[in-house]
Amino acid sequence: MSDSTSKSEYLIGVDLGGTKILAGVFDKNLKCLGRTKMSTKAERGVSSVIERVGHCVRDVVDECDLKLDQVRAVGIGAPGAVNRVTGHVIFAPNLKWQNVPLKKELEKDLGVPVFLENDCNGCTLGVYETELKGKPRNVIGIFVGTGIGGGIIVNGEMFRGFNHTAGEIGHMVLQIDGPKCGCGNKGCLEALASRTAIFKRIESAVKAGQKTVLTEMLGEDLKDLRSGDLRKAIRKGDKFVDKVIEDAAEYIGIAIGNLINIFNPEIVVLGGGVIDALEDEMMPIIIEVAHDFAMSGTADGIEIVASKVGDDAGILGGAVLARRESK
Amino acid sequence: MSDSTSKSEYLIGVDLGGTKILAGVFDKNLKCLGRTKMSTKAERGVSSVIERVGHCVRDVVDECDLKLDQVRAVGIGAPGAVNRVTGHVIFAPNLKWQNVPLKKELEKDLGVPVFLENDCNGCTLGVYETELKGKPRNVIGIFVGTGIGGGIIVNGEMFRGFNHTAGEIGHMVLQIDGPKCGCGNKGCLEALASRTAIFKRIESAVKAGQKTVLTEMLGEDLKDLRSGDLRKAIRKGDKFVDKVIEDAAEYIGIAIGNLINIFNPEIVVLGGGVIDALEDEMMPIIIEVAHDFAMSGTADGIEIVASKVGDDAGILGGAVLARRESK
């Protein structure tokens, strides 16, 4: 049993994604005590997904031999535009959600305060408070996975903008006549350098007869392709995969050059599955190209680094949010 | 003669450009009492230009029947990266300046406090305090002239970033393989939609045989071409010029869509010679395209407007800077 001083001191971070829900229990020093994972099953509808989030939270609390009344707050990152004041998910295309009162529903279910944030804002906040120790004043976080999202910290605080949607770095157009993006535009960073974009390019090249060790590893249909396989292919000397990843890294570098010209942050931190798997291959190119595209003198002393928190960025961000907001 | 209460209450704004220097005297309510203009003659070197700025300030003060000891402060916008703390112009390619102690030199010359800012930051500040009455919290200013520059206001304050260079919106790459930009990259907004870019496109089309009323108006070499001539040509039904301006407006609209996705400001305000001359032709396209390129829900309620201050933006910005900094 917990004594009175330890009561309600645990924090839960939840990473609600289009395909999976991750939940983690953290102590007040942001040490992770346990994690659970569950598929989202967005196709079952809003109430079902909210129920699954609640389920996931109860499971991880139980896994850590705790009870819900020992939890101070839950912080949750959702994949879309959120209104953190009302606690609504305004728009989340991957979940097919519009105007869902996630905070209210989860608080009703769990009986614990719930705080909501955009997923990439959450990841940025998590990296900011743990890896960067909250020191730099102005930071941009960029997360490269299925899509590409970001978060902006100004003067040590999350910058959300007028409609709470700031940080959609993946939808910066870099190539007006470029490939079609899920958002409806063409040539967004996300359509050029996300995992989805990289896989699409590889699949259509293979269909057109391109040789690659990936098909030897995974079969012609490449249906189980993961970011880690790309790293393996490059290390086996696959020039084609190497070029695809080099191009993606260049696009990310140009986007960062743009952001340095416009926003001039102190540090740009990158994360997400693609960067986690291909850090060694991509980061040197990203850094070089970003410096090439930033105007003379604007990038001096600005750091461009890969985060080390990996898959935990989302749940860590949720925990940081829970700690910040429940103070 | 001024009485003791009116002593040192006047503000001077200076707009130091690559080709001309503008100076204006303002009262404490930012009413303009007089203006002077002088060519920059950057080719004569740093000391000569600084001397000319001093000359221009003395002239406008005299023009308004005032004396320098009635001036509270001078605010000056310079075309490049500045360090407003040390008062150095770090880098100004149009002037061929590097690390020039402009504040110190001008203060020595004039005996009045001098405050320095990047020109487009100054223009944004001027528009913000006068037209927008300092009300919106987050604003982006975009100025389209020979080049394209911008300024960002966050929480009511100028946002300068780590190297004091934030706001270089003209050097956002929109078209990776696009036309060469003065900064060395390709496809920057400035290389697609500045007056320089527009004129280049017209001149090379005319050389290639394109028919336009501009050559009837100005002769085959188009050497006296100005933004206002483009408006006249469009109003005379010139489809070619209409298309060139439509394209430039589209590029600016895409850039604003990007900025809404990334930064989500409350208002985007446009100015500069090209917008001043072609507001009716360009603004409807800019607004429509920006909304098309902003993600669903992100642009709701965000205003995109043309400034009404025209050529005065720079000197007005200087006066606002002088008032803010000398408080």
Interface residues (C-beta under 8 A of the other chain):
Chain A: A81 I90 F91 N138 G150 I152 V154 N155 F159 R160 G161 F162 N163 H164 T165 A166 G167 E168 I169 H171 M172 V173 L174 Q175 I176 D177 C183 N185 Y251 I254 G257 N258 L259 N261 I262 F263 N264 P265 E266 D292 F293 M295 S296 G297 T298 A299 D300 G301 I302
Chain B: A81 I90 F91 N138 G150 I152 V154 N155 F159 R160 G161 F162 N163 H164 T165 A166 G167 E168 I169 H171 M172 V173 L174 Q175 I176 D177 C183 N185 Y251 I254 G257 N258 L259 N261 I262 F263 N264 P265 E266 D292 F293 M295 S296 G297 T298 A299 D300 G301 I302
